[in-house]
Amino acid sequence: MKTVICDANIWYNLANEKINPDKFKDDKLIGTSVNIIEISSSPNLISDLDLVIRTIKAFHRFNEFLIPHNPLEHLISLFYLDFIPEFKVESHLLDHFGTLMNINTNEIPAENIEKGLKQIEKLEEENQKSIDSINERIALLRKNLKADKGLADFKKTSYINSWKLLFSDLVTEYSLKYFDKEIKLDPNSDSWNNLEFFLHTWEAYFKKNLPIGNWKFDKNDWEDLLNLVYVQPGIKYWTKEKKWNKLFIENERLQKYLYL
């Protein structure tokens, strides 16, 4: 039996019957906090609520286990075994999942639609702050690349330690905001060994795109890449997005994690 962390598009594909459940009948599909947030902030809530409801039903039916805490808290829990993640937002959204599964889509008041739009905007604003922070780092990396290295050297250089520092910084910012204390991730800790897929996917993706002068990290990148934090050695990852599957297949280190 394989344990499989799923991209949100797997639940959408199951909802649209584009995946035969027999494919994974002997395996265990895992849902994540990122899935919950992504489905809950989808514009489909306004444009195609029926699809969202079918997706939530597929999520409930086929996921055998849920990782409810967000990626940054999951990161902390890998380094601090006594840390207990919270999942207040995700728990609240799961309650709404239950409500949505029983809703009549023809009887939704206009004020509820407006309220839904505001909730989506709030989630988008929170994500955008982190995305802006990463894009500032991208601009600096690109500047240093032009000043210090040619493209050939850039491709050969490992930036894994830079990604470790980036996520330690994000965790520290998060912990100060939500726990009122400073939490750091030791860049020399063996806990990073559990994040091989996560770190090396970031490495491969940024090396592929950073030399492109106008490329910027966006919302979809943020959700897709953070979802990989749950994938540890021995666990598979399943997505239907072609750009990610192509990246994984082209990288020998990443291939072994791919669920096909």
TANORJO-V369647 format. One record per helix or strand. SS is the DSSP state (A for helix, B for strand). FROM is the first residue (numbers start at 1). LEN is the number of residues. If there is no record, write none. Layout:
BEGIN
{{SS/FROM/LEN} {SS/FROM/LEN}}
END
This chain:
BEGIN
{{B/3/4} {A/8/8} {A/21/4} {B/28/5} {A/33/8} {A/44/4} {A/49/14} {B/63/5} {A/71/9} {A/88/14} {A/105/3} {A/110/39} {A/151/6} {A/160/19} {A/190/20} {A/219/12} {B/236/3} {A/242/9} {A/252/4} {B/258/1}}
END
